[in-house]
Amino acid sequence: MSKTKPRDVQILPIATDTTIIRSRSWTRLRFEIEYALSKGTTANSYLIKADKIALIDPPGETFTEKYLDALQERIDVTKIDYVIIGHVNPNRAVTLKALLEVAPQVKFVASNPGAINLRKALENEDLPIMVMKGEETLDLGKGHNLEFIPTPNPRYPDHLCTYDSQTEILYTDKLFGAHICGDQVFDEGWKIFVEDRRYYYDCLMAPHARQVETALEKIDDLPVRLYAPNHGPLVREGLIDITDAYHEWSKQQTKQDTNVALIYASAYGNTATLAQAIARGITKAGVAVESINCEAVEPEEIKIAVEKASGFVIGSPTLGGHAPTQIQTALGIILSTAAKSKPAGVFGSFGWSGEAVDILESKLKDAGFRFGFEPIRVKFKPDEKTLQMCEEAGVDFAQSLKKAKKVKAPTQPSTSVEQAVGRIIGSLCVVTAKQGDVSSAMLASWVSQASFNPPGLTIAVAKDRALESLMHSGSGFVLNVLKEGGHLGMMKHFLKPFSPGEDRFAGIETEEASNGSPALADALAYVECSVNSRMECGDHWLVYATVDNGKVLNNEGLTAVHYRKTGTHY
């Protein structure tokens, strides 16, 4: 896949009277955690031309001009009857305003929260909107009788799926998507997309697992032959498998015995982005998240979530020097409801002064709460390093909860089996990686050569490691093999706890490998690798990588080996 390809629009018929209009970006578009794999994305829009014409989910402003040009080449836009909106955001509003200028006759179709957001985004209280609450249908003629399924979640309270009984296509908006760009429209050979779909789920859906399960229940009985999501390939060949996977992944989240209430409001989407990155860190560390958008829930729901949570994190924008009213209400509920033994976290974005985060911090501190991470203050839109810091803060928060739970449980002596497993030894290495401005490292001993042709190796990476986010297929890294006798200083350095966003290489001499990752100057040798694939193995990912390059730095030294007493911990 070329990183230099210009953005374009791909158009293809996909079913009777139905066309997909794919706006393609071949590189990463936005600084949000679900885009971090940098494989590009597609913004999928759909056109149904029956007796009536419906346009589904026009893309955001990045594609406004190219999209409308492509649309007008193929259809008289003054003949479009309906524009169906799966969710509303300010980014999409730019395209909708431009569409209205050339097609003022259109009627919008949205959920009830979507209608409210649409009128606000387009600054038009008289906008013609058909509100779909779940029982209504829309007959386009020629058998295209559309059904609407509201599937709200905290991040997208206006989320709406659309089902066409004629073609048996379910337009799923954010569900079942993936951020990957290519020429392939359908998911033939669907297994190659599993990692990307899983990553997308973990970033966007895992914090809303309870609502995802509810959405799946609503669509389970529909005779669907194709999922048409907002992003990535259409789901046809792997439809049953991805549906089953969503059920399984959601159950994994909802069955966790430790959970965090993540409470936030977001004026311009930036605080929501921070919340998503923190949630990603919490869930990857094996703790569930109950995500709560204060603008879309009743106070009683916040109270119930706080009471049952093992800890809570609250985030707020700053508006006019204050936190929004909904956040002030949530803070009051926390102060009157939450046990002081529960750890807290505070975060927020702001334009100028950031008083809201200070207010939240001081009120919780004065009430006697302890903090699971330092308050996070972000000016304007977060960048890659900020999102990494937020994710690592979420990991730390989750790990502190798990450690507290272990302290309460009686320690069990290791069994003979665990001791036997611990006798399996491996070379002691440091894995280093860098992508853009984000870099990380970890000490590793679960390393093994896996193939001769091509030369390849496997590394087991714990799911809660910061480095895990840089070890997806297509990524490059360096495996630094430590030398016997000189490894203790490296072990001490890379085993120490790092604060979120802290530079792992401060005080360590490195050189830049040809793949851009840091190579340790004091290593015995290093090899440059590319991640080929990965497999989920309990609490670890097993990463298979091919070797691209290598260098021996010390011909006389011996490889350091890691000896363990038990096979259940490091």
Secondary structure, DSSP 8 states (H G I E B T S, - for coil): --TT---EEEEEEEETTEEEEEEEESS--SSSGGGTT---EEEEEEEEESSSEEEE----GGGHHHHHHHHHHHS-GGG--EEE-S---HHHHHHHHHHHHH-TT-EEEE-HHHHHHHHHHTT-TT--EEE--SS-EEE-STT-EEEEEE---SS-TT-EEEEETTTTEEEEETTT------S--B-TTGGGGHHHHHHHIIIIIGGGHHHHHHHHHHHTTS--SEEEESSSSBBSTTHHHHHHHHHHHHHHHHT-S-EEEEEE--SSSHHHHHHHHHHHHHHHTT-EEEEEEGGGS-HHHHHHHHHH-SEEEEE---BTTB--HHHHHHHHHHHHHS-TTS-EEEEEEESS--HHHHHHHHHHHHTT--BSS--EEEESS--HHHHHHHHHHHHHHHHHHHHHHHHHS------HHHHHHHT--EE-EEEEEEETTEEEEEEE--EEEEETTTTEEEEEEETT-GGGGG-STT-EEEEEE-BTTTHHHHHHHHHS---TT--TTTT--EEE-TTS-EEETTSSEEEEEEEEEEEEETTEEEEEEEEEEEEES-SS--B-EE--S-SS--
